[in-house]
Amino acid sequence: MLEWAASEGQVVLTHDAAPPIGFAYKRVAIGLPMPGIIEVRQDLPISGVIEDLLLLIGTSEGGEWEGQVLYLPLR
């Protein structure tokens, strides 16, 4: 999944953070591209998740999340 996301320049959005984040850190450590992961807690209301994602999209530039892991909620 992370390899595909990196090749497509796509950030990964997930509820199941442990496996993808572990693999993401390994990719970064060995110098492979990792376009970013956003972990969303499962107990969040969808409206808040959408608001946070729209805020991120509106204030981010292409490639800004490369090699990073972000957790929602932002607040």
C-alpha positions in Angstrom: 0.0 0.0 0.0 2.7 2.5 0.9 4.7 1.6 -2.2 1.7 2.3 -4.4 0.9 5.5 -2.5 4.5 6.7 -2.9 4.5 5.9 -6.6 1.2 7.8 -7.0 2.1 10.7 -4.7 -0.8 10.0 -2.5 -1.1 10.4 1.3 -2.6 7.3 3.1 -5.6 7.8 5.4 -6.2 5.0 7.9 -7.9 3.9 11.1 -5.6 1.0 11.6 -2.4 2.9 12.4 0.0 0.3 13.8 1.0 -1.7 10.8 1.1 1.1 8.2 2.9 3.5 10.5 5.5 0.8 11.4 6.1 0.2 7.7 6.2 3.9 7.0 9.0 4.5 9.5 10.9 1.6 8.1 10.6 3.1 4.6 11.9 6.5 5.8 14.8 4.9 7.7 16.0 3.1 4.6 15.5 6.1 2.3 12.4 4.9 0.4 9.7 7.5 -0.4 6.8 7.7 2.0 4.2 10.3 1.0 2.7 10.6 4.4 0.1 8.9 6.6 -2.9 10.4 8.4 -4.3 8.3 11.2 -7.9 9.0 12.1 -9.3 7.8 15.4 -12.3 5.6 14.9 -14.4 7.3 17.5 -14.4 10.7 15.8 -17.6 12.1 14.2 -17.2 12.1 10.5 -18.1 15.8 10.3 -15.0 16.7 12.4 -12.8 14.4 10.3 -14.0 16.0 7.1 -13.4 19.5 8.6 -9.9 18.6 9.6 -9.1 17.0 6.2 -10.4 20.1 4.4 -8.3 22.3 6.6 -5.2 20.2 5.8 -5.9 20.2 2.1 -6.5 23.9 2.0 -3.4 24.8 3.9 -0.9 22.2 2.5 1.3 22.3 -0.5 2.2 19.3 -2.7 4.7 16.9 -1.0 4.5 18.7 2.4 3.6 15.4 4.2 6.4 13.4 2.7 7.9 11.1 5.4 5.5 12.3 8.1 2.7 10.8 10.2 -0.2 13.0 11.3 -2.9 12.2 13.7 -6.5 13.4 13.7 -8.2 15.2 15.4 -6.0 18.2 14.9 -7.5 19.9 17.9 
